[in-house]
């Protein structure tokens, strides 16, 4: 599958398109989900906050009404205080006329009424549809120790939830106020009892979502109302926070205890819930509306699920349509690839798929057609050029053989004379080159030799070289004077040759009887001489212009004694200027040192070792100039030696 994908342009293009659409859709889906969730959260918060505020107002109104009852009836208690039994009717009246109140008690201080004893607390409460009255103070029910009585001695007091004395099945919360006598002393506590039923009925009528419920706590974190079915007696919300695994529960309790308002998402008994919390007006109570998260955001999640499924189906549809469309559009490319393969195989007339559209594929068709035409012409030109090059190469090989055939390969000196040990090698940088050497007997007593280097390389240099050798041999037959030979060659080259070319030239004539060496150096590198005692020196000569530079220049020969056992080494600058792979030259110092180390070798051995040493130095670098080396040794022994 992946191999097919790697080879299919349409699959790759479809993949890129669908990837772009996928990334773009995911980004848009993420933005939509973020803002829709944020909007829905705000709507849910506003909805819960509104309903909580309404409930808050109703609770506050009820509590305010309850708190005003003792204030409004305080005078009545003082009016009937002289007749203690009449106080029962006051409690009955309060319970009967206020449907929110479950019970009412007026608990007096110990022995306030001596006739009533230590305890006297008239109490009325609802029992079904009737009001019952009783006296609740006794050794079994010591109201002096109850929180609602003890906590109200100095100020008004809302008690924590407790089980009612008249009906133990009823959870009650009491609001108590102190009753003072004429002198301001505490004589009794008036308390009214409210059951949690009215709070729960109020909360149940105000449910913003299915499964939501309300929790109310006091300032100490004690539950006033919890989830239906859960008891509030002895329970504390701080304890609930400690037992909860979700740290947001503890945060919720702290925020509520601090009287703040806001919303949080908490895990309530493994159920994720959205909680809005606020304080209850005019009280020390705090309420929290708990809504299942699934109810608040369920529709959004359901909508997102539908949208995700639709999005995936859309992607599949887009991918199929994209793949079909791209494959149809790119189908000519497959045919083009087959045509290109045939063209690469040499079939330049292979048919191309016809495309009449004016788009990029149409341009590709025209380009392929133009390329096919150009390749056909190019191959034809290349075939002609190759034929011509082969002919030229053949002619150059012939010229190479002719050029090397112009220089001597061996020397046989006349019998009865000292032996001349001479060897030379010419290696052009190209098929033909501009270096030259020559040696031959001028007459019975004189041996002539020469070496030269034409400026430039290739065919022009080779022609210049052949002209020089021809001139030298022709002139030497007429006169062996080097003054005559060199000057005639110089003027002839200037008269007949290319004025932009010249040749460095060294010519010598050795008299085998007198051992006198006449020589003339026309700008050629100094030879190296090995004397009979083994001393190696540079063979210094007069500095003259190269041949072919000036027709007015007069060359004069020099002369020296060439003792038996002497050896003269001549070379072209292709030796000293040979370059290695780092473009560094071989140089004359390296050649001189090598000759010193191999001064006892024969002419042939010395020449071959020098060339091998130059090649080793050059390494893989291409030969940049023609290379010529000649070694001449004048031996004492008689005989014949050719090299």
ROKOLSE-926233 format. One line per field, with one value per residue (C-alpha): x, y, z. Coordinates in steps of 0.05 Angstrom, whole numbers, plus 5000, padded with zeros to 4 digits. Example, Ala and Ser with C-alpha at 12.3 -4.5 7.8 and 13.67 -1.06 7.14 Angstrom:
<mipas>
c1 (5246 5273)
c2 (4910 4979)
c3 (5156 5143)
</mipas>
This chain:
<mipas>
c1 (5000 5055 5096 5037 5027 5100 5093 5025 5025 4949 4950 5002 4964 4899 4934 4961 4892 4856 4910 4901 4825 4831 4878 4834 4771 4802 4823 4753 4721 4766 4748 4674 4677 4715 4667 4604 4626 4643 4576 4537 4575 4557 4483 4482 4515 4466 4407 4430 4450 4382 4344 4391 4379 4304 4310 4357 4306 4250 4293 4315 4244 4221 4277 4266 4192 4211 4260 4206 4157 4192 4201 4127 4104 4154 4106 4052 4097 4111 4036 4020 4080 4038 3995 4044 3991 3967 4034 4012 3961 4014 4056 3994 3976 4046 4046 3975 3981 4049 4049 4125 4135 4133 4138 4145 4172 4180 4233 4240 4298 4301 4247 4224 4155 4164 4099 4124 4189 4258 4234 4179 4176 4108 4115 4067 4080 4045 4024 3990 3936 3929 3970 3992 4016 4062 4113 4181 4225 4245 4303 4301 4301 4344 4335 4384 4439 4412 4450 4391 4383 4456 4474 4420 4438 4470 4443 4396 4414 4401 4415 4445 4396 4370 4313 4251 4231 4158 4168 4238 4227 4228 4295 4288 4326 4310 4313 4317 4316 4325 4267 4288 4251 4237 4306 4339 4352 4342 4278 4264 4283 4232 4247 4211 4226 4228 4233 4278 4216 4199 4271 4271 4203 4231 4294 4255 4211 4273 4312 4348 4365 4343 4379 4402 4396 4413 4460 4456 4508 4518 4581 4612 4602 4544 4492 4424 4401 4434 4416 4349 4358 4421 4418 4443 4449 4521 4548 4599 4618 4692 4692 4661 4716 4770 4739 4731 4783 4771 4811 4758 4710 4756 4763 4687 4679 4732 4699 4630 4656 4688 4620 4641 4600 4622 4621 4664 4665 4673 4667 4609 4610 4643 4594 4619 4577 4572 4564 4542 4550 4529 4511 4439 4419 4413 4437 4500 4478 4509 4477 4504 4464 4493 4476 4501 4552 4521 4455 4488 4533 4499 4466 4532 4569 4513 4516 4592 4587 4538 4582 4644 4610 4586 4656 4687 4636 4650 4724 4713 4669 4718 4776 4740 4719 4788 4823 4777 4785 4860 4869 4829 4868 4936 4922 4958 5020 5022 5021 5074 5119 5112 5129 5188 5213 5209 5245 5299 5306 5321 5252 5248 5187 5143 5072 5053 4984 4944 4921 4880 4870 4904 4926 4993 4983 4974 5039 5072 5048 5077 5142 5147 5133 5186 5235 5221 5236 5299 5324 5315 5356 5406 5417 5427 5477 5510 5516 5548 5593 5613 5631 5671 5705 5722 5753 5791 5814 5837 5875 5904 5927 5961 5991 6014 6049 6079 6103 6136 6164 6200 6243 6298 6289 6361 6433 6490 6555 6610 6657 6724 6696 6680 6610 6554 6500 6438 6363 6303 6227 6174 6103 6052 5998 5947 5948 6001 6045 6098 6159 6216 6284 6333 6403 6446 6518 6532 6596 6648 6673 6614 6550 6492 6432 6376 6314 6258 6190 6139 6092 6023 5997 5958 5959 5987 6045 6056 6060 6109 6150 6153 6174 6230 6257 6254 6291 6343 6360 6362 6406 6453 6470 6497 6537 6550 6561 6509 6511 6489 6439 6402 6398 6372 6319 6297 6288 6253 6203 6187 6180 6136 6105 6053 6079 6043 6083 6155 6200 6252 6311 6376 6425 6494 6550 6601 6667 6686 6760 6772 6716 6696 6621 6593 6522 6470 6411 6351 6310 6307 6314 6385 6408 6438 6508 6537 6613 6661 6676 6601 6589 6519 6512 6467 6496 6495 6488 6479 6407 6379 6310 6268 6265 6210 6209 6253 6286 6340 6366 6434 6449 6521 6546 6585 6639 6665 6706 6662 6705 6695 6646 6605 6529 6483 6408 6362 6286 6226 6187 6133 6177 6189 6119 6081 6025 5996 5924 5935 5959 6030 6090 6144 6198 6272 6296 6260 6289 6359 6355 6329 6387 6437 6406 6408 6472 6503 6446 6451 6417 6357 6349 6355 6304 6253 6261 6253 6188 6163 6180 6142 6081 6082 6083 6026 5982 5913 5923 5917 5982 5980 6039 6082 6139 6207 6270 6338 6402 6470 6531 6600 6634 6709 6701 6698 6643 6572 6512 6443 6382)
c2 (5000 5049 5029 5046 5112 5130 5117 5149 5224 5226 5191 5240 5300 5273 5261 5332 5361 5319 5333 5408 5401 5358 5407 5466 5430 5409 5481 5507 5451 5468 5542 5526 5478 5528 5585 5542 5512 5581 5608 5549 5555 5628 5613 5558 5602 5659 5611 5580 5647 5677 5618 5619 5693 5682 5625 5668 5724 5677 5646 5715 5740 5680 5686 5760 5746 5693 5741 5795 5749 5752 5827 5837 5791 5810 5860 5807 5762 5819 5832 5760 5747 5754 5696 5640 5592 5643 5638 5572 5608 5655 5597 5565 5630 5639 5567 5571 5638 5625 5565 5567 5556 5485 5501 5558 5558 5609 5582 5620 5625 5576 5590 5652 5629 5597 5560 5527 5503 5499 5488 5526 5527 5529 5497 5489 5450 5424 5352 5337 5390 5406 5446 5411 5446 5420 5440 5415 5433 5374 5335 5294 5357 5409 5466 5508 5465 5468 5509 5551 5573 5582 5618 5671 5702 5762 5765 5734 5663 5613 5543 5485 5431 5383 5334 5366 5348 5343 5301 5266 5250 5324 5360 5430 5495 5547 5622 5648 5718 5739 5768 5820 5846 5918 5925 5894 5827 5762 5730 5682 5659 5660 5611 5592 5527 5517 5448 5436 5416 5486 5497 5432 5447 5515 5483 5429 5481 5518 5462 5491 5422 5350 5318 5384 5398 5452 5450 5502 5509 5558 5598 5540 5494 5455 5430 5465 5425 5370 5325 5291 5227 5251 5271 5338 5323 5324 5334 5386 5407 5415 5341 5325 5365 5326 5259 5280 5260 5321 5382 5427 5406 5436 5499 5503 5499 5553 5599 5589 5598 5664 5688 5691 5676 5638 5571 5508 5440 5386 5310 5294 5220 5201 5245 5308 5367 5441 5481 5553 5581 5645 5672 5676 5748 5776 5710 5673 5617 5598 5559 5519 5495 5429 5409 5346 5366 5320 5357 5425 5406 5342 5374 5407 5340 5306 5361 5355 5280 5288 5342 5298 5239 5286 5315 5245 5226 5291 5277 5208 5238 5294 5245 5199 5258 5289 5223 5210 5281 5283 5215 5237 5302 5268 5208 5240 5245 5169 5167 5222 5180 5120 5165 5195 5125 5106 5170 5155 5086 5118 5119 5193 5185 5152 5182 5230 5233 5288 5343 5400 5438 5505 5492 5467 5398 5431 5469 5403 5370 5427 5423 5348 5357 5411 5368 5308 5350 5380 5312 5285 5342 5338 5264 5274 5330 5287 5230 5275 5307 5239 5216 5279 5272 5200 5222 5278 5230 5181 5236 5259 5189 5187 5256 5231 5172 5218 5268 5215 5185 5251 5244 5192 5129 5102 5122 5080 5120 5106 5048 5065 5125 5137 5114 5165 5140 5180 5169 5215 5211 5259 5253 5304 5329 5318 5273 5318 5370 5423 5392 5368 5335 5309 5280 5254 5254 5318 5288 5236 5277 5318 5294 5343 5344 5392 5399 5450 5471 5507 5556 5526 5456 5415 5418 5489 5473 5407 5442 5493 5436 5399 5462 5474 5402 5406 5473 5448 5385 5423 5479 5432 5396 5461 5488 5460 5529 5540 5615 5600 5544 5580 5648 5617 5577 5640 5682 5626 5615 5690 5693 5632 5619 5647 5712 5695 5631 5619 5561 5554 5517 5486 5459 5428 5399 5352 5340 5268 5281 5345 5334 5407 5421 5479 5500 5555 5565 5604 5615 5541 5518 5507 5434 5395 5367 5307 5313 5254 5262 5256 5330 5353 5425 5470 5479 5555 5586 5654 5680 5690 5703 5643 5630 5665 5728 5777 5772 5824 5784 5751 5685 5666 5598 5581 5529 5486 5422 5361 5309 5235 5209 5273 5268 5324 5324 5366 5374 5417 5459 5404 5370 5427 5456 5390 5400 5353 5349 5410 5451 5454 5451 5398 5452 5451 5439 5372 5351 5372 5332 5271 5274 5278 5216 5178 5206 5137 5112 5103 5153 5108 5090 5163 5187 5134 5145 5220 5210 5160 5208 5265 5219 5197 5270 5290 5232 5235 5306 5312 5325 5400 5408 5369 5332 5318 5290 5276 5248 5247 5212 5214 5148 5133 5062 5046 5006 5013 5030 5051 5067)
c3 (5000 5020 4959 4915 4951 4941 4866 4856 4844 4848 4916 4942 4916 4945 5011 5013 4996 5047 5099 5089 5093 5156 5191 5172 5194 5260 5273 5256 5297 5356 5351 5346 5404 5447 5435 5437 5503 5530 5506 5535 5601 5604 5589 5641 5692 5677 5681 5747 5775 5759 5790 5850 5860 5857 5908 5949 5950 5971 6026 6049 6049 6089 6138 6146 6159 6211 6244 6251 6286 6354 6347 6333 6389 6442 6474 6479 6520 6568 6573 6591 6634 6697 6674 6653 6627 6577 6542 6512 6470 6444 6418 6387 6353 6323 6295 6270 6235 6201 6156 6148 6222 6249 6323 6373 6444 6500 6547 6613 6660 6719 6771 6735 6754 6822 6815 6751 6779 6749 6677 6642 6566 6533 6463 6405 6341 6279 6280 6214 6206 6280 6329 6393 6455 6510 6562 6539 6597 6641 6667 6603 6560 6593 6544 6583 6552 6481 6430 6411 6484 6502 6437 6443 6510 6478 6406 6357 6337 6281 6308 6270 6247 6301 6312 6339 6411 6393 6330 6326 6253 6235 6222 6250 6248 6302 6303 6374 6404 6477 6517 6567 6628 6647 6675 6614 6647 6608 6627 6569 6499 6443 6388 6324 6288 6214 6182 6122 6083 6061 6038 5999 5968 5947 5918 5882 5849 5824 5789 5728 5700 5709 5768 5799 5873 5924 5983 6040 6095 6152 6167 6205 6145 6176 6128 6131 6070 6029 5972 5982 6022 6057 6130 6155 6229 6253 6182 6163 6093 6112 6129 6062 6028 6065 6044 5971 5919 5876 5901 5871 5927 5979 5936 5931 6007 6018 5967 5998 6070 6047 6022 5949 5888 5826 5790 5789 5757 5811 5814 5861 5879 5813 5775 5742 5764 5748 5813 5822 5893 5927 5996 6022 6031 6102 6134 6149 6103 6036 5980 5921 5862 5836 5764 5728 5677 5626 5633 5624 5566 5543 5483 5463 5468 5429 5376 5373 5364 5307 5277 5284 5250 5195 5189 5181 5129 5093 5094 5065 5011 4996 4994 4944 4901 4906 4889 4829 4804 4814 4783 4723 4717 4726 4682 4623 4667 4670 4594 4593 4639 4591 4532 4569 4585 4512 4492 4544 4512 4445 4413 4399 4354 4407 4406 4461 4495 4460 4507 4481 4546 4557 4628 4655 4625 4557 4568 4589 4524 4483 4522 4512 4438 4432 4472 4427 4366 4397 4419 4349 4320 4376 4368 4293 4307 4360 4311 4260 4313 4339 4269 4259 4327 4314 4248 4284 4339 4286 4251 4318 4333 4266 4279 4347 4315 4262 4314 4357 4294 4280 4343 4346 4387 4387 4372 4344 4349 4298 4316 4348 4384 4457 4472 4477 4525 4508 4523 4515 4527 4500 4528 4502 4549 4492 4430 4401 4434 4426 4459 4416 4420 4368 4364 4307 4280 4242 4213 4232 4292 4317 4352 4354 4401 4417 4461 4455 4483 4440 4475 4480 4469 4419 4343 4334 4380 4344 4277 4305 4334 4268 4232 4283 4276 4201 4200 4249 4208 4142 4168 4206 4142 4113 4172 4242 4272 4325 4312 4242 4258 4314 4279 4214 4252 4290 4228 4191 4248 4250 4175 4166 4233 4281 4312 4377 4387 4406 4425 4480 4451 4474 4422 4432 4389 4421 4386 4400 4386 4425 4477 4466 4475 4437 4459 4453 4500 4472 4535 4556 4629 4652 4644 4702 4696 4733 4732 4730 4804 4820 4832 4810 4788 4747 4677 4673 4605 4575 4578 4508 4480 4458 4383 4345 4387 4350 4281 4300 4358 4347 4382 4398 4417 4480 4491 4547 4559 4567 4602 4595 4648 4647 4642 4619 4637 4595 4607 4589 4640 4638 4691 4740 4730 4739 4789 4841 4865 4909 4849 4877 4828 4826 4821 4802 4874 4877 4810 4830 4895 4858 4808 4865 4896 4830 4797 4784 4739 4664 4619 4608 4681 4702 4651 4669 4744 4736 4697 4748 4805 4771 4760 4833 4855 4809 4833 4802 4776 4700 4662 4648 4600 4551 4585 4556 4590 4556 4588 4553 4583 4550 4566 4567 4543 4470 4441 4417 4462 4440 4480)
</mipas>
